[in-house]
Amino acid sequence: MSTLKVNTIQDTSAANSSTPQQLLKGRAKIWWNYNQKTPNIRDSFNVTSITDEGTGEYTCNFSVTVSNAIGFVDGSFDGSGHDAGYADIHSIFVGTTTAEVRALNTAGAVFDCEFNYGIVFTGA
């Protein structure tokens, strides 16, 4: 078996490059942009599907298995902005093949958000 040692990996157009360390430690392994109201995945990476579990709850299904999940960021908002005090709060559990998300408004009631964004990072 051979070993390839490089300082930078770059696409053929030279528009995108990364170091091996960035790829290992700093690049998102999974991400999604999801409309919970329709429901519809607008865009994603390493996501096979998103399952609507009911009002304010969904499960994001990964196309890869992850270990050492070290970071997760999720943010969302209602397209109407400040109506009814919607400042979203999320309860999130990231497993090896899924992320379970629950969205609540400031009153603590579950609700379907128009814009949901999730990102999963993993360790080595």
C-alpha positions as a Markdown table, in Angstrom:
| # | Residue | x | y | z |
|---|---|---|---|---|
| 1 | Met | 0.0 | 0.0 | 0.0 |
| 2 | Ser | 1.2 | 3.5 | -0.8 |
| 3 | Thr | 0.9 | 6.7 | 1.2 |
| 4 | Leu | 0.1 | 10.0 | -0.4 |
| 5 | Lys | 1.5 | 13.0 | 1.5 |
| 6 | Val | 0.3 | 16.5 | 0.6 |
| 7 | Asn | 0.0 | 19.9 | 2.1 |
| 8 | Thr | -3.1 | 21.1 | 0.2 |
| 9 | Ile | -5.9 | 19.3 | -1.6 |
| 10 | Gln | -7.5 | 21.4 | -4.4 |
| 11 | Asp | -10.2 | 20.9 | -7.0 |
| 12 | Thr | -9.4 | 21.0 | -10.7 |
| 13 | Ser | -10.5 | 24.6 | -11.1 |
| 14 | Ala | -8.3 | 25.7 | -8.2 |
| 15 | Ala | -11.3 | 27.4 | -6.7 |
| 16 | Asn | -11.5 | 25.3 | -3.6 |
| 17 | Ser | -8.7 | 24.0 | -1.4 |
| 18 | Ser | -8.3 | 22.4 | 2.0 |
| 19 | Thr | -5.4 | 21.0 | 4.1 |
| 20 | Pro | -5.7 | 17.4 | 5.3 |
| 21 | Gln | -6.0 | 18.8 | 8.9 |
| 22 | Gln | -9.0 | 21.0 | 7.9 |
| 23 | Leu | -10.6 | 18.0 | 6.3 |
| 24 | Leu | -10.1 | 15.9 | 9.4 |
| 25 | Lys | -11.0 | 18.4 | 12.1 |
| 26 | Gly | -12.9 | 21.4 | 10.7 |
| 27 | Arg | -15.2 | 20.6 | 7.8 |
| 28 | Ala | -18.8 | 19.8 | 8.4 |
| 29 | Lys | -19.6 | 16.1 | 7.9 |
| 30 | Ile | -23.3 | 16.6 | 7.7 |
| 31 | Trp | -25.5 | 19.7 | 7.2 |
| 32 | Trp | -29.1 | 20.5 | 6.1 |
| 33 | Asn | -31.5 | 23.3 | 5.3 |
| 34 | Tyr | -35.0 | 22.1 | 6.0 |
| 35 | Asn | -38.5 | 23.7 | 5.8 |
| 36 | Gln | -40.5 | 22.0 | 8.5 |
| 37 | Lys | -43.8 | 23.6 | 7.5 |
| 38 | Thr | -43.9 | 22.0 | 4.0 |
| 39 | Pro | -41.9 | 19.6 | 4.9 |
| 40 | Asn | -39.1 | 19.9 | 2.4 |
| 41 | Ile | -35.3 | 19.6 | 2.4 |
| 42 | Arg | -34.0 | 22.7 | 0.5 |
| 43 | Asp | -30.4 | 21.5 | 0.5 |
| 44 | Ser | -28.2 | 19.0 | 2.4 |
| 45 | Phe | -24.9 | 17.1 | 2.5 |
| 46 | Asn | -24.7 | 13.5 | 3.7 |
| 47 | Val | -28.4 | 13.5 | 4.5 |
| 48 | Thr | -30.7 | 10.7 | 3.0 |
| 49 | Ser | -34.0 | 12.0 | 4.3 |
| 50 | Ile | -35.7 | 13.9 | 7.1 |
| 51 | Thr | -38.6 | 12.3 | 8.9 |
| 52 | Asp | -41.4 | 14.6 | 10.1 |
| 53 | Glu | -42.2 | 13.2 | 13.6 |
| 54 | Gly | -45.1 | 15.6 | 14.3 |
| 55 | Thr | -45.5 | 19.2 | 15.1 |
| 56 | Gly | -42.1 | 20.7 | 16.0 |
| 57 | Glu | -40.2 | 17.4 | 15.8 |
| 58 | Tyr | -38.2 | 15.8 | 13.1 |
| 59 | Thr | -35.4 | 13.3 | 12.6 |
| 60 | Cys | -32.5 | 13.9 | 10.2 |
| 61 | Asn | -31.3 | 10.7 | 8.7 |
| 62 | Phe | -27.6 | 10.6 | 7.8 |
| 63 | Ser | -26.1 | 8.8 | 4.7 |
| 64 | Val | -22.9 | 8.2 | 6.7 |
| 65 | Thr | -22.2 | 6.9 | 10.2 |
| 66 | Val | -20.4 | 9.3 | 12.5 |
| 67 | Ser | -18.5 | 8.7 | 15.7 |
| 68 | Asn | -17.1 | 11.3 | 18.2 |
| 69 | Ala | -19.7 | 13.9 | 17.3 |
| 70 | Ile | -18.1 | 17.0 | 18.8 |
| 71 | Gly | -20.2 | 19.8 | 17.6 |
| 72 | Phe | -23.7 | 20.6 | 16.5 |
| 73 | Val | -25.2 | 23.9 | 15.6 |
| 74 | Asp | -28.9 | 24.3 | 14.8 |
| 75 | Gly | -30.7 | 27.5 | 14.2 |
| 76 | Ser | -34.1 | 28.3 | 12.8 |
| 77 | Phe | -36.8 | 31.0 | 12.6 |
| 78 | Asp | -40.3 | 31.5 | 11.3 |
| 79 | Gly | -40.3 | 33.5 | 8.1 |
| 80 | Ser | -42.8 | 35.9 | 9.7 |
| 81 | Gly | -40.0 | 37.1 | 11.9 |
| 82 | His | -41.2 | 38.4 | 15.3 |
| 83 | Asp | -44.9 | 37.3 | 15.2 |
| 84 | Ala | -46.2 | 35.6 | 18.4 |
| 85 | Gly | -42.8 | 35.8 | 20.1 |
| 86 | Tyr | -41.1 | 33.2 | 18.0 |
| 87 | Ala | -37.6 | 33.0 | 19.3 |
| 88 | Asp | -36.8 | 29.4 | 18.7 |
| 89 | Ile | -35.4 | 27.0 | 21.3 |
| 90 | His | -34.1 | 23.6 | 20.2 |
| 91 | Ser | -33.7 | 20.3 | 22.0 |
| 92 | Ile | -31.3 | 18.2 | 19.9 |
| 93 | Phe | -29.8 | 14.8 | 20.2 |
| 94 | Val | -27.1 | 13.7 | 17.7 |
| 95 | Gly | -26.5 | 10.0 | 17.3 |
| 96 | Thr | -24.3 | 8.0 | 14.9 |
| 97 | Thr | -26.8 | 7.9 | 12.1 |
| 98 | Thr | -29.5 | 10.5 | 13.0 |
| 99 | Ala | -30.1 | 13.8 | 14.7 |
| 100 | Glu | -33.4 | 14.2 | 16.5 |
| 101 | Val | -34.6 | 17.8 | 16.7 |
| 102 | Arg | -37.5 | 19.5 | 18.6 |
| 103 | Ala | -38.3 | 23.1 | 18.0 |
| 104 | Leu | -40.2 | 25.3 | 20.6 |
| 105 | Asn | -41.2 | 28.9 | 20.7 |
| 106 | Thr | -40.5 | 31.2 | 23.7 |
| 107 | Ala | -43.7 | 30.0 | 25.4 |
| 108 | Gly | -42.4 | 26.5 | 25.3 |
| 109 | Ala | -44.9 | 25.2 | 22.7 |
| 110 | Val | -43.7 | 23.0 | 19.9 |
| 111 | Phe | -44.1 | 24.4 | 16.4 |
| 112 | Asp | -43.0 | 23.8 | 12.8 |
| 113 | Cys | -40.3 | 26.3 | 11.7 |
| 114 | Glu | -39.9 | 27.5 | 8.2 |
| 115 | Phe | -36.1 | 27.6 | 8.3 |
| 116 | Asn | -34.1 | 24.9 | 10.1 |
| 117 | Tyr | -30.4 | 24.6 | 9.7 |
| 118 | Gly | -28.2 | 21.9 | 11.2 |
| 119 | Ile | -24.5 | 21.1 | 11.1 |
| 120 | Val | -22.6 | 18.1 | 12.5 |
| 121 | Phe | -18.9 | 18.0 | 13.1 |
| 122 | Thr | -16.9 | 15.0 | 14.2 |
| 123 | Gly | -13.6 | 14.3 | 15.7 |
| 124 | Ala | -10.8 | 12.2 | 14.2 |
